Amino acid sequence: MCGAMDKLRAMQTFVRIVDAGSLTAAAATLHTSLPAVVRTLAALESELQVRLLNRTTRRLSLTGEGRSYLDSCRRILATIDEVEAGLTASHVEPSGQLTLTAPVLFGQMYIAPAVTRFVQRYPRVRCRMEFTDRVVNLLEEELDVGIRIGPLADSTLVAQPLGHIRRVVVATPACLRKHGTPRHPDDLARANCVRFTGNAAHWWTFQENGKPFQVQVTGNLEFNQTAPAVAACAEGAGFGNFLSYQVAQLVQARKLRIVLETFEQPAWPLSLIYPHARLLPARTRAFIDWMRDDLGPRFR
């Protein structure tokens, strides 16, 4: 076997054999002969110097090396499909229905304005937004794109990194003048803290010398929603513990100040996710590019 095109065809044949379940079925779907499929597989194994499939008269089964190589082939072929689809999509005006999901407050503050700008640029696209703080299964709920804050556990999703989100402690300048700027998170145990309903209301997590630790906090205000908690903190009610985007505008306006930065936990990834990378509609591809350019610079 020689040449990149021959290698790609061999990889496609190998994937098709696995998906079809037999050499004969693969030959039929590839519109070629069984001997041609057999020769391609044999040549691929010979070049790699490993056996990819265990073949008996009844069934095929992947070897350990074959399973690993299969995953690599799928990623490579999906990337090629994505690049080719992108070249085609660049000549197509995005249109049609696009559905997306995002956390409630982040969606209200950042996604809704960005999507409004997107549809002004691409008026033939119709966008439906669903803002919720629960983790949404994109496939089950038939959503095209999601914005997620935090680690991604589902390896079936494709993720485009947009930046990072910190968890920060803030207070008003007046509050800091009156009560002093805390030097260590333990100082918060003696301060009035604006808290959230649930277990996290009483314990805030920090990191020191690479190790996480918690501080028990108290206060005379407790909320089950972020927006009123941020508002109360901005009125000087006490210290608050929020995601950085939730207070970014108030920090920029110098109405709140971030403290204890050296004790913050590692920042969470901000990602744009979608179910697969193959043959995305022009509207989805345009939206991914738009959000990466629109949101990315704000959260790097």
Summary of the structure (lengths in Angstrom):
residues: 300
radius of gyration: 26.1
end to end distance: 44.5
largest distance: 84.0
contacts: 869
relative contact order: 0.14
helix: 46%
strand: 25%
